[in-house]
Amino acid sequence: MVTLFSATTRATATGPVVTIGGELDVATAPRLRAELDAAPLERGQLLVVDLAEITFCDSSGISTLIAARDVAEAAGAALALVAVPARLSRTFSLIGLGSFFPTFPTAEAAITAHSP
C-alpha cells in the first residue's frame, strides 16, 4: 500500500519552512526526518513546520516532530508548528503536548513573532 506524503522546504530570511502533506505515519516519518535533516538551520533561526495539508498523524509522526524540536534547540534555533489541524491539536493536548510546541495559524505569523 502506498502512503501519500509530501514534504517541501523553502528558505526564508529567518530559517526554513517545511511544508508537509498527506499521512505522517510509521511509513513516512523517516521521509520527514530526512527533509528536516536536510533543511539548513543556524543559531537564532526558526524552523517552521507547516501542517496544513496533513490528513493523518500517528505516534511515529508525533515522535518525529518532537525530534525536530530537539534538533532545532540543539542548533540554538527554535521550532514552530503552523496550521495544526484541530484533530492533531487535540491529540497533542490529550498526550500532554498541548504547550510543548509553539503554534501559529500561518508561517508568516510564526516568522513575524520570531525574535532571535
NUGUMAR-959319 format. One record per residue: residue in one letter; x, y, z of N, C-alpha, C in turn. Coordinates in steps of 0.02 Angstrom, whole numbers, padded with zeros to 5 digits, always signed. Atoms other than C-alpha are relative to their C-alpha. Layout:
N
aXYZXYZXYZ;...
end
This chain:
116
m+00042-00059+00000+00000+00000+00000+00044+00062+00000;v-00038-00062+00005+00067+00171-00049-00033+00052+00045;t+00024-00053-00043+00050+00307+00081+00015+00067-00033;l-00010-00065+00030+00025+00481+00010+00033+00046+00050;f-00037-00045-00044+00151+00602+00083+00041+00047-00044;s-00044-00047+00034+00241+00758+00026+00034+00044+00051;a-00037-00047-00042+00371+00871+00102+00043+00044-00045;t-00040-00048+00037+00448+01028+00030+00028+00051+00049;t-00032-00050-00042+00566+01155+00104+00013+00063-00041;r-00018-00063+00031+00582+01338+00063+00039+00042+00051;a-00041-00042-00043+00710+01459+00132-00033+00068+00011;t+00021-00068-00014+00661+01620+00218+00058+00034+00037;a-00053-00036-00035+00767+01755+00300+00010-00024+00071;t-00004+00021-00070+00728+01682+00471+00012-00075+00008;g-00012+00072-00003+00753+01498+00427-00046-00038-00047;p+00039+00041+00047+00675+01353+00332-00073-00008+00021;v+00070+00018-00010+00489+01322+00312-00011-00067-00035;v+00012+00067+00027+00449+01137+00288-00076-00010-00001;t+00072+00011+00008+00275+01105+00219-00011-00074-00014;i+00013+00072+00009+00209+00929+00237-00074-00011-00013;g+00069+00017+00015+00052+00848+00173-00009-00075-00005;g+00016+00071+00003-00036+00682+00171+00003-00032+00068;e-00001+00039-00062-00013+00547+00301+00071-00002+00029;l-00063+00002-00036+00126+00564+00428-00004-00058+00049;d+00007+00062-00039+00146+00388+00496+00066-00038+00001;v-00061+00040-00006+00271+00249+00526+00035-00008-00067;a-00030+00008+00066+00298+00232+00338+00031+00064-00026;t-00023-00063+00028+00325+00417+00303+00042+00043+00048;a-00039-00039-00048+00405+00483+00463+00074+00004-00018;p-00070-00005+00020+00580+00438+00400+00011+00050-00057;r-00006-00048+00055+00548+00543+00244-00002+00071+00028;l+00001-00066-00031+00501+00692+00353+00065+00013+00036;r-00063-00008-00036+00654+00664+00461+00056+00018-00048;a-00051-00016+00051+00764+00665+00304-00008+00071-00025;e+00013-00068+00024+00682+00826+00244+00023+00051+00053;l-00020-00045-00054+00708+00908+00414+00076+00001+00009;d-00073+00004-00007+00889+00847+00425+00035+00038-00056;a-00030-00035+00057+00924+00923+00253-00012+00075+00002;a+00016-00072-00003+00849+01092+00299+00056+00037+00037;p-00054-00037-00033+00989+01215+00336-00028+00041+00058;l+00025-00034-00060+00967+01284+00512+00059+00026+00039;e-00055-00031-00036+01079+01406+00602-00025+00028+00066;r+00015-00029-00065+01086+01476+00778-00043+00063-00008;g+00044-00059+00002+00947+01602+00807-00056-00003-00051;q+00052+00006+00051+00841+01543+00662-00062-00035+00026;l+00064+00033-00016+00665+01474+00662-00014-00053-00053;l+00022+00054+00044+00617+01306+00588-00076-00003+00005;v+00073+00001+00002+00435+01315+00536-00022-00065-00034;v+00029+00060+00030+00338+01154+00503-00074+00014-00011;d+00069-00016+00019+00176+01187+00409-00039-00066-00008;l+00039+00062-00001+00047+01051+00443-00069+00007-00033;a+00066-00014+00029-00099+01125+00344-00028-00057-00042;e+00022+00052+00046-00105+00979+00223+00004-00070+00028;i-00003+00066-00032-00084+00837+00348-00070-00030+00005;t+00065+00033-00005-00226+00712+00337-00002-00052+00056;f-00005+00050-00053-00164+00590+00470+00069+00005+00032;c-00064+00001-00034-00028+00583+00602-00003-00050+00057;d-00002+00050-00054+00016+00433+00711+00058+00017+00048;s-00051-00012-00051+00137+00417+00856+00070+00007-00030;s-00065-00008+00033+00285+00399+00737+00009+00071-00027;g-00002-00069+00024+00243+00566+00659+00010+00049+00057;i-00008-00044-00059+00225+00648+00830+00071-00005+00026;s-00069+00009-00023+00392+00574+00882+00050+00037-00045;t-00043-00036+00046+00472+00648+00726-00004+00075+00012;l+00007-00072-00016+00402+00820+00768+00036+00017+00065;i-00037-00011-00063+00471+00805+00945+00075+00001-00013;a-00071+00003+00017+00640+00755+00874+00022+00063-00037;a-00016-00061+00037+00635+00906+00757+00009+00058+00048;r-00007-00053-00051+00610+01020+00907+00066-00007+00036;d-00064+00012-00034+00757+00939+00995+00059+00019-00043;v-00054-00017+00047+00868+00959+00841+00006+00076-00006;a-00001-00073+00005+00818+01142+00824+00031+00031+00062;e-00027-00027-00063+00856+01176+01007+00075-00014+00006;a-00071+00017-00002+01024+01087+00994+00041+00046-00045;a-00034-00045+00046+01068+01203+00849-00005+00073+00024;g+00010-00069-00024+01019+01356+00953-00054+00036-00038;a+00056-00028+00039+00865+01381+00846-00065-00017+00035;a+00066+00014-00027+00679+01369+00878-00042-00036-00052;l+00046+00034+00045+00537+01268+00803-00070+00025+00014;a+00071-00017-00007+00358+01320+00771-00040-00042-00048;l+00047+00035+00043+00213+01220+00703-00054+00049-00022;v+00053-00045+00024+00087+01310+00594-00056-00040-00033;a+00060+00029+00031-00088+01271+00532-00011-00071+00025;v+00010+00066-00030-00103+01124+00652-00074-00018-00004;p+00070+00020+00004-00265+01031+00611-00029-00011+00070;a+00033+00004-00065-00391+01031+00754+00007-00069+00031;r-00004+00067-00028-00386+00842+00774+00070-00015+00026;l-00069+00010-00024-00196+00843+00791+00014+00044+00061;s-00007-00043-00059-00202+00990+00911-00032-00033+00061;r+00034+00035-00055-00325+00891+01017+00042-00059+00023;t-00044+00055-00019-00210+00740+01013+00059+00025+00041;f-00054-00029-00038-00066+00849+01071-00022+00014+00072;s+00026-00016-00067-00173+00908+01217-00011-00064+00041;l+00015+00063-00036-00228+00731+01263+00062-00036+00025;i-00060+00036-00020-00050+00665+01271+00050+00045+00037;g-00042-00044-00040+00020+00813+01368+00047+00044-00039;l-00043-00042+00042+00099+00907+01222-00036+00065-00021;g+00039-00059+00019-00029+01048+01217+00039+00064-00004;s-00041-00060+00001+00100+01181+01255+00074-00015-00017;f-00069+00020+00016+00256+01086+01200+00026+00035-00062;f-00019-00033+00063+00259+01162+01025-00032+00069-00003;p+00032-00064+00017+00235+01347+00989-00039-00010-00065;t+00041+00008+00059+00093+01353+00863-00026+00067-00023;f+00023-00061+00031+00035+01487+00743-00047-00018-00057;p+00047+00016+00054-00103+01499+00613+00034-00006-00069;t-00035+00000+00064+00019+01531+00469+00075+00005+00010;a-00073-00008-00002+00204+01526+00429+00019+00073+00008;e-00014-00071-00005+00201+01714+00409-00008+00025+00071;a+00011-00020-00070+00130+01735+00585+00057-00025+00044;a-00056+00027-00039+00266+01623+00657+00064+00040-00012;i-00060-00038+00018+00402+01716+00564-00002+00070+00030;t+00008-00067-00029+00334+01885+00620+00011-00001+00075;a-00006+00005-00073+00327+01827+00802+00071-00019+00023;h-00066+00024-00019+00504+01756+00799+00049+00058+00010;s-00053-00049-00012+00639+01862+00878+00061-00037+00026;p-00059+00039-00019+00810+01778+00881+00038+00031+00058;
end
